[in-house]
Amino acid sequence: MMKLLCVRTGILALLVLSILPSGGCAMMKDKPAAEDLNLVMAGMDGSDGVSFEGAAALLIDGKTVPESSLYYGGKTMDHNQISLYSLLPDGGHPAAAAESGPHPLKQGKGDAPVYYTRMVKEDGRWTRKQASPALDGSNPLEALNPLRQLEELEKVDKKVTEEAGSARGTRVLRIELTAEEARRQLSAELEEKMLAIKPAAPSGAAAPADTRAKAFAAKITLWEQKQAELQQRLNQADIRTVYYLKVDPKRNLPTRLTSNRTLTYPGKAGTSTEETYITQVDFYGYK
């Protein structure tokens, strides 16, 4: 349980894996960057479907935590349906295997579980309809839903600017959340993750009632302890969240979304620790 909370939750889920595309000629700005973001979202809403591939990783003091790396792909359909599945780091597609349930999958060094999930948007919320049973009570793919990420960018308090030096034929929007919004967003994500792994009350008669009750009480105590530690760490942390959205200006459609969330919090012996969660997802095959 402790390992689960430390690895899966870390101090949170920080995702952002690739940096921005390199140089090129800066484009003339013909409209404000914030308006560009609105047009991109409208273009996405008008698309019947799109495929995507992405990756996520957690870095601590600049070093990648190997077990945190996740490669994934998926597609959207009919505006309100999305499927996501694990990918091999070389671009393999174990989607069929993922649907059959989690099992070890070689991804470079060590083994990693295979995940699959299908979600539908109902009453403004993304709801899980099908998924491989999660090994730890939560499915990391749900937090990587790129449509949900883009939709949230419309609602959050932020500053939108255009990156200078974008490659010809593209625009790159830089979207930085306010400090308050970055903290609120992370707190909500952590609460959702913690609730997903909260021990369930015992049922059945596999053991005497008093034994089940004691075991459940011990699990709840540990869960509450870890939740308190996580909240304390969160309260002490400085949080900065920045997104980069690469846009095809001719079609007003996103081609890449990168997120970078960095937490800096007090460490041991007066030092500070920096955690960065990076995600990147590329979109292609619009319909």
C-alpha positions in Angstrom: 0.0 0.0 0.0 2.8 2.4 0.9 4.6 1.7 -2.3 1.4 2.3 -4.2 0.8 5.7 -2.7 4.4 6.7 -3.2 4.8 5.6 -6.8 1.4 6.0 -8.3 0.6 9.2 -6.5 4.1 10.4 -5.8 3.3 13.7 -4.4 1.0 14.0 -7.2 0.7 13.4 -10.8 3.0 15.7 -12.7 3.0 15.1 -16.4 4.8 16.8 -19.3 7.3 15.1 -21.5 8.6 16.9 -24.5 9.8 20.3 -24.9 8.7 22.7 -27.6 9.5 22.4 -31.3 12.7 24.1 -32.2 13.3 27.2 -34.2 11.9 28.6 -37.3 10.4 31.9 -38.4 8.0 33.5 -36.1 4.6 34.1 -37.7 2.8 37.4 -37.8 0.1 37.5 -35.1 -3.3 38.3 -36.7 -5.3 37.7 -33.5 -4.8 37.5 -29.8 -3.4 34.2 -28.4 -6.4 33.7 -26.1 -8.8 34.0 -29.1 -6.6 31.4 -30.9 -7.2 29.0 -28.1 -11.0 29.5 -28.4 -10.8 28.8 -32.2 -8.8 25.7 -31.6 -11.4 24.3 -29.2 -14.2 25.1 -31.6 -12.3 23.3 -34.3 -11.8 20.3 -32.0 -15.6 20.3 -31.3 -16.3 20.2 -35.0 -14.1 17.2 -35.6 -15.9 13.8 -35.7 -12.8 11.9 -34.5 -9.0 12.0 -34.1 -6.2 9.5 -33.2 -3.5 10.4 -30.8 -0.3 9.0 -29.2 1.5 10.3 -26.1 3.8 9.7 -23.2 4.0 10.7 -19.5 6.8 10.7 -17.0 7.7 11.9 -13.6 11.1 13.5 -12.9 12.5 14.1 -9.4 15.4 16.6 -9.3 15.8 16.2 -13.0 16.0 12.4 -13.0 13.2 10.3 -14.5 11.5 7.8 -12.2 11.5 4.7 -14.5 8.3 3.1 -13.2 6.4 6.3 -13.8 6.9 6.4 -17.6 3.8 5.5 -19.6 3.3 5.4 -23.3 -0.3 5.5 -24.6 -2.5 5.9 -27.6 -6.1 6.1 -28.5 -8.9 7.7 -30.6 -12.0 9.7 -30.2 -15.4 9.0 -31.9 -18.6 10.9 -32.2 -17.4 13.9 -30.2 -18.1 12.2 -26.9 -16.4 8.8 -26.9 -12.7 8.0 -26.3 -10.6 4.9 -25.9 -7.1 4.8 -24.5 -4.6 2.0 -24.2 -0.9 1.4 -23.3 1.7 1.6 -26.0 5.2 0.1 -26.2 7.9 2.8 -26.2 8.8 1.9 -29.8 5.3 2.6 -31.0 3.9 -0.9 -30.6 0.1 -1.2 -30.1 -0.9 -3.8 -27.4 -4.5 -2.6 -27.4 -6.1 -6.0 -27.8 -4.0 -7.4 -24.9 -4.9 -4.4 -22.8 -8.6 -5.1 -23.2 -8.1 -8.6 -21.8 -6.8 -7.2 -18.5 -3.5 -6.0 -17.0 -0.5 -8.2 -17.2 3.3 -7.6 -17.4 4.4 -6.0 -20.6 8.1 -5.4 -21.4 8.8 -1.7 -22.0 12.6 -1.5 -22.1 14.0 -2.2 -18.6 11.6 -4.1 -16.4 8.0 -4.9 -16.8 5.1 -2.5 -16.9 1.3 -3.2 -16.8 -0.9 -2.9 -19.8 -3.9 -0.6 -19.4 -7.1 0.0 -21.5 -10.1 2.2 -20.8 -13.1 3.5 -22.8 -14.9 6.6 -21.6 -18.0 8.5 -22.6 -18.9 12.1 -22.0 -22.3 12.3 -20.2 -23.8 15.5 -18.7 -20.5 17.3 -19.2 -18.4 14.7 -17.4 -16.2 11.9 -18.7 -17.4 8.5 -17.3 -15.6 5.2 -17.5 -17.6 2.6 -19.4 -15.1 -0.1 -19.9 -11.6 -0.7 -18.6 -9.0 -3.4 -17.8 -9.1 -4.1 -14.0 -6.6 -1.6 -12.5 -3.7 -3.2 -10.7 -3.8 -0.6 -7.9 -7.4 0.5 -7.9 -7.0 3.4 -10.4 -6.3 3.6 -14.1 -3.7 6.2 -15.0 -5.0 6.5 -18.5 -8.2 8.3 -17.4 -6.1 11.3 -16.2 -4.4 11.4 -19.6 -7.6 11.9 -21.6 -6.5 14.6 -24.0 -10.0 15.8 -24.6 -10.6 16.4 -20.9 -7.2 18.2 -20.7 -8.2 20.5 -23.6 -11.6 21.2 -22.2 -10.2 22.1 -18.8 -7.9 24.7 -20.4 -11.0 26.6 -21.5 -12.2 26.9 -17.9 -9.1 27.5 -15.8 -7.6 30.9 -14.8 -4.6 31.4 -17.0 -2.4 33.6 -19.2 -2.2 32.7 -22.9 0.6 34.0 -25.0 2.2 32.9 -28.3 5.7 31.4 -28.4 8.2 33.3 -30.5 10.1 31.3 -33.1 7.3 28.8 -33.9 8.0 26.7 -37.0 6.6 28.0 -40.2 3.0 27.0 -40.7 2.3 26.4 -37.0 1.5 28.4 -33.9 2.5 27.4 -30.4 0.4 28.8 -27.6 1.8 29.0 -24.1 -0.8 28.6 -21.4 0.3 29.1 -17.8 -2.1 28.6 -15.0 -2.3 31.1 -12.2 -0.6 29.9 -8.9 -4.0 29.5 -7.3 -5.4 27.6 -10.3 -2.4 25.3 -10.4 -2.8 24.4 -6.8 -6.6 23.9 -7.1 -6.2 21.7 -10.2 -3.6 19.5 -8.5 -5.5 19.2 -5.3 -8.6 18.0 -7.2 -6.5 15.4 -9.1 -4.9 14.1 -6.0 -8.2 13.9 -4.2 -9.6 11.9 -7.1 -6.6 9.5 -7.0 -6.8 9.0 -3.3 -10.5 8.2 -3.4 -9.9 5.7 -6.1 -7.5 3.7 -3.8 -9.4 4.2 -0.6 -10.0 0.7 1.1 -13.5 -0.6 0.6 -15.5 -1.9 3.6 -15.1 -5.7 4.0 -17.8 -8.0 2.6 -18.4 -11.7 2.4 -17.5 -14.3 5.0 -13.9 -15.3 4.0 -12.8 -14.5 7.5 -14.4 -13.8 10.9 -16.2 -10.5 11.2 -13.8 -9.2 13.9 -10.7 -10.1 11.8 -12.2 -8.4 8.7 -13.0 -5.3 10.8 -9.5 -5.1 12.3 -7.8 -5.5 8.9 -10.1 -2.8 7.4 -9.4 -0.5 10.3 -5.6 -0.9 9.7 -6.0 -0.2 6.0 -8.1 2.9 6.6 -5.6 4.2 9.2 -2.7 3.8 6.8 -4.7 5.5 4.0 -5.6 8.4 6.2 -2.0 8.8 7.3 -0.8 8.9 3.7 -3.5 11.3 2.8 -2.5 13.6 5.6 1.2 13.4 4.6 0.3 14.1 1.0 -1.8 17.2 2.0 1.0 18.5 4.2 3.5 18.2 1.4 1.0 19.8 -1.0 0.5 22.8 1.4 4.3 23.3 1.5 4.9 23.1 -2.2 5.3 25.8 -4.8 3.3 24.7 -7.9 3.8 25.9 -11.5 1.8 24.5 -14.4 2.4 25.4 -18.0 0.9 23.9 -21.2 2.1 24.3 -24.8 -0.4 23.8 -27.6 0.9 23.4 -31.1 -1.7 24.4 -33.6 -2.3 24.0 -37.3 -3.5 27.6 -38.0 -5.1 26.7 -41.4 -7.6 24.2 -39.8 -7.6 25.6 -36.3 -6.8 22.1 -34.9 -4.3 21.1 -32.2 -1.4 18.9 -33.4 0.4 18.6 -30.0 -0.3 19.3 -26.4 2.5 19.3 -23.9 2.0 19.9 -20.1 4.7 20.6 -17.5 3.8 20.7 -13.8 6.6 21.4 -11.4 6.4 21.2 -7.6 9.2 22.4 -5.3 8.9 21.5 -1.7 11.2 21.3 1.4 13.4 18.3 1.5 15.8 16.8 4.0 18.6 18.8 5.7 17.3 22.1 4.5 17.4 21.2 0.8 14.4 21.4 -1.6 13.1 18.7 -3.9 11.7 19.4 -7.3 9.2 17.1 -9.0 8.1 17.6 -12.6 5.3 15.7 -14.2 5.5 15.9 -18.0 3.0 14.8 -20.6 3.0 15.1 -24.4 0.3 13.9 -26.8 0.3 14.2 -30.6 -3.0 14.4 -32.6 -3.3 13.0 -36.2 -5.9 11.6 -38.6 -8.7 14.1 -38.0 -12.1 13.2 -39.5 
